């Protein structure tokens, strides 16, 4: 049997968040929280009628509004204003009185129509959770594919660098050999010239004597 959904609220960054979920754990998963915000006092079950109505219309979908404001919860909200950021939550309008809170806390006898609505809401929550899980798996697969592509590109670049380095080393070695051979030829030519010049100079000297 599907569990009855409740609406939970928290604040993250510039936004107040609300989600209809069957448990606090499910709400934390929907928010992507890395710690138990309920135990830390940063999250609670909502008593805001507008938040509850909006969240129950889209079970499992994380809704948001500018933090500190009383704007309607929606899937995509604008940034908060300076006024809403400076507003003291205890002074915000619409805070329920103790009497009203007590009245709201009274159990309401469920009707057949209400039970059907709860089942539909629970099914919608599971559907949304499944959609989020598929999206998460898709993003992880895309990230893994991108990582593999980068690794393949890096390996190809490293292989190209290694090949170019080997070719350079081979060319440099061949050039060194060629230079050595040229130097030997230059030395041999210098030696031949010195011997020839000595003989010719000697012949010139003898001819002039």
URQUI-V598847 format. One record per pair of residues at least 12 apart in sequence whose ideal C-beta (glycine too) atoms are under 8 Angstrom apart, sorted by the first residue. I is the first residue (numbers start at 1). J is the second residue. D is the distance in whole Angstrom. If there is no record, write none. Layout:
[[I | J | D] [I | J | D]]
//
This chain:
[[2 | 22 | 8] [2 | 118 | 7] [2 | 119 | 5] [2 | 122 | 3] [2 | 123 | 6] [2 | 126 | 8] [3 | 22 | 4] [3 | 23 | 7] [3 | 122 | 6] [4 | 22 | 7] [4 | 118 | 5] [4 | 122 | 7] [5 | 20 | 5] [5 | 21 | 6] [5 | 22 | 6] [5 | 56 | 7] [5 | 59 | 6] [5 | 118 | 7] [5 | 121 | 5] [5 | 122 | 6] [5 | 125 | 6] [6 | 20 | 7] [6 | 21 | 7] [6 | 22 | 7] [6 | 23 | 8] [6 | 45 | 6] [6 | 46 | 8] [7 | 19 | 7] [7 | 20 | 5] [7 | 21 | 8] [7 | 45 | 7] [7 | 46 | 4] [7 | 51 | 6] [7 | 52 | 5] [7 | 55 | 4] [7 | 56 | 7] [8 | 21 | 6] [8 | 24 | 6] [8 | 27 | 4] [8 | 38 | 8] [8 | 43 | 6] [8 | 44 | 7] [8 | 45 | 6] [8 | 46 | 6] [9 | 43 | 7] [9 | 44 | 6] [9 | 45 | 8] [9 | 46 | 4] [9 | 48 | 7] [9 | 51 | 6] [10 | 27 | 8] [10 | 31 | 6] [10 | 33 | 8] [10 | 37 | 5] [10 | 42 | 6] [10 | 43 | 4] [10 | 44 | 8] [11 | 42 | 7] [11 | 67 | 5] [12 | 31 | 7] [13 | 67 | 8] [14 | 66 | 7] [14 | 67 | 6] [14 | 79 | 5] [14 | 80 | 5] [15 | 64 | 4] [15 | 65 | 7] [15 | 66 | 7] [15 | 67 | 6] [15 | 77 | 6] [15 | 80 | 8] [16 | 64 | 7] [16 | 65 | 5] [16 | 66 | 7] [16 | 67 | 5] [16 | 68 | 8] [16 | 69 | 8] [16 | 73 | 8] [17 | 31 | 6] [17 | 62 | 6] [17 | 63 | 7] [17 | 64 | 5] [18 | 46 | 6] [18 | 48 | 8] [18 | 51 | 5] [18 | 54 | 7] [18 | 55 | 5] [18 | 62 | 8] [18 | 63 | 5] [18 | 64 | 8] [18 | 65 | 8] [18 | 73 | 5] [19 | 31 | 7] [19 | 55 | 6] [19 | 60 | 7] [19 | 61 | 7] [19 | 62 | 5] [19 | 63 | 7] [20 | 52 | 8] [20 | 55 | 4] [20 | 56 | 5] [20 | 58 | 7] [20 | 59 | 4] [20 | 60 | 7] [20 | 61 | 8] [20 | 121 | 7] [20 | 125 | 6] [21 | 59 | 8] [21 | 60 | 7] [21 | 125 | 6] [22 | 122 | 7] [22 | 125 | 7] [24 | 36 | 8] [24 | 38 | 5] [24 | 43 | 7] [26 | 125 | 8] [26 | 129 | 7] [27 | 43 | 7] [28 | 43 | 8] [29 | 129 | 8] [30 | 60 | 6] [30 | 62 | 5] [30 | 129 | 7] [30 | 132 | 7] [31 | 43 | 8] [31 | 62 | 6] [47 | 96 | 6] [47 | 101 | 7] [47 | 104 | 7] [48 | 94 | 8] [50 | 70 | 8] [50 | 72 | 6] [50 | 73 | 7] [51 | 63 | 8] [51 | 73 | 5] [54 | 72 | 6] [54 | 73 | 4] [54 | 74 | 7] [55 | 73 | 7] [56 | 121 | 6] [58 | 75 | 7] [58 | 124 | 8] [58 | 128 | 8] [59 | 121 | 5] [59 | 122 | 7] [59 | 124 | 4] [59 | 125 | 4] [59 | 128 | 6] [60 | 124 | 7] [60 | 125 | 4] [60 | 126 | 7] [60 | 127 | 7] [60 | 128 | 3] [60 | 129 | 5] [60 | 132 | 7] [61 | 75 | 6] [61 | 128 | 6] [62 | 75 | 8] [63 | 75 | 6] [64 | 76 | 7] [64 | 77 | 4] [65 | 77 | 5] [66 | 78 | 6] [66 | 79 | 6] [66 | 80 | 3] [66 | 81 | 7] [66 | 84 | 5] [67 | 80 | 5] [67 | 84 | 7] [67 | 85 | 7] [68 | 80 | 6] [68 | 84 | 4] [68 | 85 | 6] [68 | 86 | 8] [68 | 87 | 5] [68 | 89 | 7] [68 | 92 | 8] [69 | 81 | 7] [69 | 84 | 4] [69 | 87 | 8] [70 | 92 | 6] [70 | 93 | 6] [70 | 94 | 6]]
//
